[in-house]
């Protein structure tokens, strides 16, 4: 992942995770394992952000001329 990019809707970027990794790795993996064992993601893990990017040189008034990108 490029620097300054946020993989989720919380706005925390790669640099934040790298800096705090030693402090958060156990709770992070515990959260993942709880979701796997319980077969259910937490509310925040089930959320996504969808952004629409316009297709270049297309009429912006029509939905078919936009690409959905989810985060």
mmCIF file of the C-alpha atoms, coordinates in Angstrom:
data_MODEL
# 
_entry.id   MODEL 
# 
loop_
_atom_site.group_PDB 
_atom_site.id 
_atom_site.type_symbol 
_atom_site.label_atom_id 
_atom_site.label_alt_id 
_atom_site.label_comp_id 
_atom_site.label_asym_id 
_atom_site.label_entity_id 
_atom_site.label_seq_id 
_atom_site.pdbx_PDB_ins_code 
_atom_site.Cartn_x 
_atom_site.Cartn_y 
_atom_site.Cartn_z 
_atom_site.occupancy 
_atom_site.B_iso_or_equiv 
_atom_site.pdbx_formal_charge 
_atom_site.auth_seq_id 
_atom_site.auth_comp_id 
_atom_site.auth_asym_id 
_atom_site.auth_atom_id 
_atom_site.pdbx_PDB_model_num 
ATOM 1  C CA . UNK A 1 1  ? 0.000   0.000   0.000   1.00 0.00 ? 1  UNK A CA 1 
ATOM 2  C CA . UNK A 1 2  ? 1.240   3.463   -0.828  1.00 0.00 ? 2  UNK A CA 1 
ATOM 3  C CA . UNK A 1 3  ? 2.086   5.851   1.966   1.00 0.00 ? 3  UNK A CA 1 
ATOM 4  C CA . UNK A 1 4  ? -0.644  8.194   3.172   1.00 0.00 ? 4  UNK A CA 1 
ATOM 5  C CA . UNK A 1 5  ? -3.428  5.806   2.110   1.00 0.00 ? 5  UNK A CA 1 
ATOM 6  C CA . UNK A 1 6  ? -6.148  4.679   4.489   1.00 0.00 ? 6  UNK A CA 1 
ATOM 7  C CA . UNK A 1 7  ? -7.369  1.078   4.095   1.00 0.00 ? 7  UNK A CA 1 
ATOM 8  C CA . UNK A 1 8  ? -10.614 1.699   5.976   1.00 0.00 ? 8  UNK A CA 1 
ATOM 9  C CA . UNK A 1 9  ? -13.235 4.261   6.781   1.00 0.00 ? 9  UNK A CA 1 
ATOM 10 C CA . UNK A 1 10 ? -11.552 5.167   10.092  1.00 0.00 ? 10 UNK A CA 1 
ATOM 11 C CA . UNK A 1 11 ? -8.990  7.341   8.281   1.00 0.00 ? 11 UNK A CA 1 
ATOM 12 C CA . UNK A 1 12 ? -6.007  5.553   9.833   1.00 0.00 ? 12 UNK A CA 1 
ATOM 13 C CA . UNK A 1 13 ? -3.250  5.304   7.252   1.00 0.00 ? 13 UNK A CA 1 
ATOM 14 C CA . UNK A 1 14 ? -0.467  2.777   6.745   1.00 0.00 ? 14 UNK A CA 1 
ATOM 15 C CA . UNK A 1 15 ? 2.010   4.876   8.710   1.00 0.00 ? 15 UNK A CA 1 
ATOM 16 C CA . UNK A 1 16 ? -0.279  4.838   11.769  1.00 0.00 ? 16 UNK A CA 1 
ATOM 17 C CA . UNK A 1 17 ? -0.470  1.031   11.705  1.00 0.00 ? 17 UNK A CA 1 
ATOM 18 C CA . UNK A 1 18 ? 3.308   0.701   11.252  1.00 0.00 ? 18 UNK A CA 1 
ATOM 19 C CA . UNK A 1 19 ? 4.033   3.128   14.106  1.00 0.00 ? 19 UNK A CA 1 
ATOM 20 C CA . UNK A 1 20 ? 1.592   1.497   16.562  1.00 0.00 ? 20 UNK A CA 1 
ATOM 21 C CA . UNK A 1 21 ? 1.878   -2.112  15.369  1.00 0.00 ? 21 UNK A CA 1 
ATOM 22 C CA . UNK A 1 22 ? 3.598   -3.479  18.483  1.00 0.00 ? 22 UNK A CA 1 
ATOM 23 C CA . UNK A 1 23 ? 0.853   -2.023  20.682  1.00 0.00 ? 23 UNK A CA 1 
ATOM 24 C CA . UNK A 1 24 ? -2.111  -3.070  18.531  1.00 0.00 ? 24 UNK A CA 1 
ATOM 25 C CA . UNK A 1 25 ? -1.094  -6.391  16.971  1.00 0.00 ? 25 UNK A CA 1 
ATOM 26 C CA . UNK A 1 26 ? -2.523  -8.629  19.715  1.00 0.00 ? 26 UNK A CA 1 
ATOM 27 C CA . UNK A 1 27 ? -5.924  -6.873  19.960  1.00 0.00 ? 27 UNK A CA 1 
ATOM 28 C CA . UNK A 1 28 ? -6.001  -6.685  16.148  1.00 0.00 ? 28 UNK A CA 1 
ATOM 29 C CA . UNK A 1 29 ? -5.475  -10.432 15.728  1.00 0.00 ? 29 UNK A CA 1 
ATOM 30 C CA . UNK A 1 30 ? -7.864  -11.184 18.622  1.00 0.00 ? 30 UNK A CA 1 
ATOM 31 C CA . UNK A 1 31 ? -10.539 -9.173  16.819  1.00 0.00 ? 31 UNK A CA 1 
ATOM 32 C CA . UNK A 1 32 ? -9.947  -11.088 13.592  1.00 0.00 ? 32 UNK A CA 1 
ATOM 33 C CA . UNK A 1 33 ? -10.043 -14.455 15.391  1.00 0.00 ? 33 UNK A CA 1 
ATOM 34 C CA . UNK A 1 34 ? -13.236 -13.516 17.292  1.00 0.00 ? 34 UNK A CA 1 
ATOM 35 C CA . UNK A 1 35 ? -14.871 -12.671 13.965  1.00 0.00 ? 35 UNK A CA 1 
ATOM 36 C CA . UNK A 1 36 ? -13.681 -15.954 12.449  1.00 0.00 ? 36 UNK A CA 1 
ATOM 37 C CA . UNK A 1 37 ? -14.671 -18.105 15.429  1.00 0.00 ? 37 UNK A CA 1 
ATOM 38 C CA . UNK A 1 38 ? -18.062 -16.437 15.833  1.00 0.00 ? 38 UNK A CA 1 
ATOM 39 C CA . UNK A 1 39 ? -18.626 -16.247 12.063  1.00 0.00 ? 39 UNK A CA 1 
ATOM 40 C CA . UNK A 1 40 ? -19.642 -12.605 12.487  1.00 0.00 ? 40 UNK A CA 1 
ATOM 41 C CA . UNK A 1 41 ? -17.806 -9.342  11.871  1.00 0.00 ? 41 UNK A CA 1 
ATOM 42 C CA . UNK A 1 42 ? -18.234 -6.415  14.243  1.00 0.00 ? 42 UNK A CA 1 
ATOM 43 C CA . UNK A 1 43 ? -20.333 -3.455  13.144  1.00 0.00 ? 43 UNK A CA 1 
ATOM 44 C CA . UNK A 1 44 ? -17.287 -1.426  12.140  1.00 0.00 ? 44 UNK A CA 1 
ATOM 45 C CA . UNK A 1 45 ? -15.827 -4.401  10.250  1.00 0.00 ? 45 UNK A CA 1 
ATOM 46 C CA . UNK A 1 46 ? -19.037 -4.625  8.194   1.00 0.00 ? 46 UNK A CA 1 
ATOM 47 C CA . UNK A 1 47 ? -18.967 -0.973  7.169   1.00 0.00 ? 47 UNK A CA 1 
ATOM 48 C CA . UNK A 1 48 ? -17.599 0.299   3.896   1.00 0.00 ? 48 UNK A CA 1 
ATOM 49 C CA . UNK A 1 49 ? -17.246 3.586   2.091   1.00 0.00 ? 49 UNK A CA 1 
ATOM 50 C CA . UNK A 1 50 ? -18.167 3.704   -1.571  1.00 0.00 ? 50 UNK A CA 1 
ATOM 51 C CA . UNK A 1 51 ? -16.863 6.500   -3.739  1.00 0.00 ? 51 UNK A CA 1 
ATOM 52 C CA . UNK A 1 52 ? -17.827 7.080   -7.348  1.00 0.00 ? 52 UNK A CA 1 
ATOM 53 C CA . UNK A 1 53 ? -15.154 8.064   -9.852  1.00 0.00 ? 53 UNK A CA 1 
ATOM 54 C CA . UNK A 1 54 ? -16.173 9.547   -13.150 1.00 0.00 ? 54 UNK A CA 1 
ATOM 55 C CA . UNK A 1 55 ? -15.210 7.839   -16.369 1.00 0.00 ? 55 UNK A CA 1 
ATOM 56 C CA . UNK A 1 56 ? -13.233 10.361  -18.386 1.00 0.00 ? 56 UNK A CA 1 
ATOM 57 C CA . UNK A 1 57 ? -14.852 12.040  -21.379 1.00 0.00 ? 57 UNK A CA 1 
ATOM 58 C CA . UNK A 1 58 ? -18.307 10.711  -20.457 1.00 0.00 ? 58 UNK A CA 1 
ATOM 59 C CA . UNK A 1 59 ? -21.552 12.493  -19.621 1.00 0.00 ? 59 UNK A CA 1 
ATOM 60 C CA . UNK A 1 60 ? -21.602 12.843  -15.816 1.00 0.00 ? 60 UNK A CA 1 
ATOM 61 C CA . UNK A 1 61 ? -25.401 12.941  -15.721 1.00 0.00 ? 61 UNK A CA 1 
ATOM 62 C CA . UNK A 1 62 ? -25.657 9.162   -16.217 1.00 0.00 ? 62 UNK A CA 1 
ATOM 63 C CA . UNK A 1 63 ? -24.777 6.609   -13.534 1.00 0.00 ? 63 UNK A CA 1 
ATOM 64 C CA . UNK A 1 64 ? -23.337 4.233   -16.139 1.00 0.00 ? 64 UNK A CA 1 
ATOM 65 C CA . UNK A 1 65 ? -20.530 6.775   -16.606 1.00 0.00 ? 65 UNK A CA 1 
ATOM 66 C CA . UNK A 1 66 ? -19.320 6.451   -13.004 1.00 0.00 ? 66 UNK A CA 1 
ATOM 67 C CA . UNK A 1 67 ? -17.215 3.673   -11.398 1.00 0.00 ? 67 UNK A CA 1 
ATOM 68 C CA . UNK A 1 68 ? -17.900 2.616   -7.804  1.00 0.00 ? 68 UNK A CA 1 
ATOM 69 C CA . UNK A 1 69 ? -14.787 2.130   -5.667  1.00 0.00 ? 69 UNK A CA 1 
ATOM 70 C CA . UNK A 1 70 ? -15.218 0.712   -2.179  1.00 0.00 ? 70 UNK A CA 1 
ATOM 71 C CA . UNK A 1 71 ? -12.876 1.292   0.725   1.00 0.00 ? 71 UNK A CA 1 
# 
